[in-house]
């Protein structure tokens, strides 16, 4: 287990290095002057030039990237130029908290709906219930997020009095009300994928000899389905749900923008519009780190579903 974990961590380091290099390279060549962002439009040219020298913005690319990489290795993601020198790490952590809540709620909804629909379809294959569930899953895959969000706003939010934008976190109920529609939009695609995968995995497992043996022993159908069939079909399902969770954490940009949620994805989009390269580089690097960490944790859960798996 220890050697496997060490190898995986060593594989993560080059990925994060490439992400940091590519992001910083793109941000470095973006138009805009970080010094003017920091000082404001009323600053004189002399002040701009002086600030550029003090910040090292006149240095070559490799010098600036090496300095940035050294700070990252010390846990410093830099300072935001557009936010007047605020610490990037503080901004990222604060905004990521909302994105994490949104991704967790969307993942729970997609897992419950997707696995449930997949099991029902597998138990009664080629029935009207199966065709109906797979049709809904196909619609979930096909509908764009912005269009599904519009439908939910018109046909769900207004009749039920749910908020359609912004965010308030005074109470858990308020958080849930503001995150419900975005989480449905964000989880619709993943729920459809999980449902289709669960159906195919369960159909394969339900035809195995040990399932027929469990039924022959007189076990309840619920025990056969949940304890024997679902557990043996769980690895591909858990893989998809875990990877989708990582994708939701880093891919909630459109949903946060549509519903006006002040999450990390929307913050990075605004930073791109403001040419705030320190916040862009720090935010993207943080999200990449979260994604590879989630993938590692998903791999480590396999042994819980299949005792034959050993990490060496």
N, C-alpha and C positions, 0 to 999 in steps of 0.2 A: 504493500500500500504506500509506504513512504517513498520508495524508489519511483513508483508510477506517478505519484503526486509531484515529485521533484522534476521528472521529465516533462510533465505537462506544464509546469510553471516555467521551465526553460523554453518551451515552445511558445509560450505567451509573450515572452520578452521581445523577440524579433517582430512579432505582429504589432505590438504597441509602439516599437521604434519606427516601423514603417508608417504607421498611422500618424505619429507625431511629425515625421519628416514630410510626408505628403501634405498634411494639413498646413504646416507652417510654410511650406514652399508656396502653396496656393495663396495663403493669406499674405505672404510677403509680396507677391506680385499683384495683389489687388490694388485698384486705384484708391486714392485717399491718403491723407496725411494723419498718422496717429497723433502727432504733436498738436495739430490744429484741433483734433477731437478733444484733446485733453485741455487745451487752453481756451477753446471757444473761437467763434468767428471774429471777435473784436480784437484778438491778439495781433500785435504788429509782426512784420516779417522778421525783425531782429529777435523778438521773443521766440518765434517759431524755430528759427535756426538754432538759437541757444538751447532750447529744450530738446531739439533733435540730437544735438551733440551730447547733452547730458544723459539722454536715454539710450545712446548708442545706435540711433536709427540711421546714422550716416555710415556705419560700418558695413562691410560686405556681408552677403547672405550667410556664408559659412560661419563667420564670426558671431553673427546674431543667433544663428541656430544653435551653435555650440554653447553660447551663454544661456539660451533658453533651455536646452536639454540639461545643462548642469543644474539649473534651478528646479526643473521637474524631478530630477533624481533626489533632490532634497525636500520634495513635497511642496514646492512652490510653483503654482501655475501662472504666476505673474499678476499684473494689474490691468484692470479694464480702462482703456483710454476714454471710451464714451461715457463711462460712469465715474469720471473724475478720480481715477486712481483706486477705486474699490478693489479689494482682493478677489481675484477670479475664483479661487477655491470657495470662498464664502458664498458668492453668487451661485455657483454651480450646485453646491450642496443644498442651498435654500430652495432653488427652483426644482431640483431633482426630487425633493420630497413630494411635491404634488404629482410629478410624472410617475413616481413609484406607486402612489395611491391609485392613480388612474390605471396603471398597468396591472396591478394586483386585482382590482375589481374586474377589469376586462378579462383577465385570465381565468378568474373564478367563474364568471358567467360563461365564457367560451368552453371551459372544461366541463362544467355541469351540463350545459345544453348539448355540447358536441358528443360527449361520452354517452349521455342518456339517449340521444337520438340514434347514435350508432348501435348501441345495445338493442334498442327496440327494433331497429331495422334488421339486425342480424338474427334476432329471435324469430321474426316473421318475415323472411326474405321473399321478395317478389310479390308482396301483398300491397294493397292500397296504402297501408300505413308506411311501408317501406318506400314506395314510390313518392308519397307525399313528403316524407322526411328528406329524402335525397333531392327532391325538387326545391325545397326550402334551402337546403345546403348549397345547391347550385346557384340559387339567387344570391345567397350570402357571399359566394365567391365572386359573382359577376358584378354586383352593384358597387359603383365607386363610393368611397367614404363620404364625399361631400354630398352626393345625391341621397344616400341613405340618411345622412344627417338632416337634410332638408325635409325628407318624408317624416322623420321622427318629430321634428319641430312642428310640422303642420298637423299631423294626425295623432301625436302622443302628448307633446309638451303642452300645447294650448288647451286641449280638453282636460288634462290632469293638473294644470297650473304649475308645471315644472319650469325652472329657469332654463333659458336657452343660451346663456352666455355669462361670462364672468365667473367669479368664484368667491365663496365665503366659507371660512372654516371655524366659526365660533363654536359650533357643536357638531357631533358626528352625524346627526340627521341632516344638517345643512350641507356638510361635505358630500353625503350620499346623494342628496337631491341635485347638487350641481354636477356630480360626476356620473350620474346614472346614464343620461343620454350619450355623453362622449364614450363611456365604457361600452355601451351597446354597439355604437358605431365601430369602435376599435376592435371589439371582440367578435363582430359578426363574421369577418373573414376567417379568423382562426377557428371559430366554432364550426364553420362549414368544413374546413380542412380536417379538424379533429373528428367530426361525425363520419366523414367518408372513410378516413383511415381506421376508425374504431370498427366500423361495419366490416371492412375487408379483413381486419385482423381477427375479429370475433368469428366470422364465418369460417376462417381457416382453422381456428382452435376448436370450435364446436364439433368439427368432424373427426377429432382425434379420439383414439381408443380410451384414454383416461377419462374423458368426459362421458363417454358411453358407460364406462365402468362406474363412475360416480352416480349416474342415473340408475344403473342397475342395482346399486346398493340401497336405493330408496331415499337418497338425499333430496331435500327440498330443491325445487327448481331455482329458487333465489340463491341457495348455497352453491349449486352447480355453476350458475352464471357468474356470481361475484367472486367466490373463493377459488374456483378451479379455472374457469375459462378466462375471466377478465384479468386475473393475476398473470396468467401465462401470455396474454396478449398485451400486457401493459408496457413492455419496453419500447416498442415503436410509438405508442400513444404518449408515454411520458417524454420521449425524445421530442416529439412534435410540440407538445405543450410547453416544455422547457425552452426550446428554441424560439417558440412564438413569444414566450414571456420576455426573453432577451430582445427579440425584435420589437415588441411593443414598447419596451423601455427606451429604445433608441429611435423608434420610428413613429412616435406619436406627434410628429411635427404638424401634419395636416389637420389632425383632429383637434389639437390644442389651438391651432390658428382659427379653425372654423368656429369653435365654441368660445374663443377668447379666454382660454385657460392660461394662467401665467406659469407654465411649466418650463422645463429645460429646453425642450424642442423649440418652442416659440421664442425663447430667449436667444437661442443660437441663430434663428432666422432673423431676428431683429439685429443681432450683432453683425450678421452678414450685410444687412442693409446699411448699417452704420460704419462698416469697414473696421470694426473693432477686432483686430486680428488676434490679440491676446485672449480674448474671451472665446473667439471662434476655435482657436487651437486648443485651449484648455477644455472647453465643453466637449468637443469631438473626441479628444483623448480620454476624457472621463467616461463618456458613453461607450467607447470601444473597450475600455477596461471592464466596465460593467457587463458588456455582452460576452466577452471571453470568460469572465468569472462565472456567469450563469451557465454557460455551456459546460464548464468544468464541473460545476455542482450537479448538473444533470447526469453527466457520465458517472459520477460517484454514487448516484442513487440506484444504478442498475442492480447492484448486488442485493438490494433490499427486495427486489422483485424476482430475481433468479439467483438462488444460492450457488449455482454452478459457476457464476462469474467470480473470478479472482483477479485482483489487481497486483501485478508483479512488476 
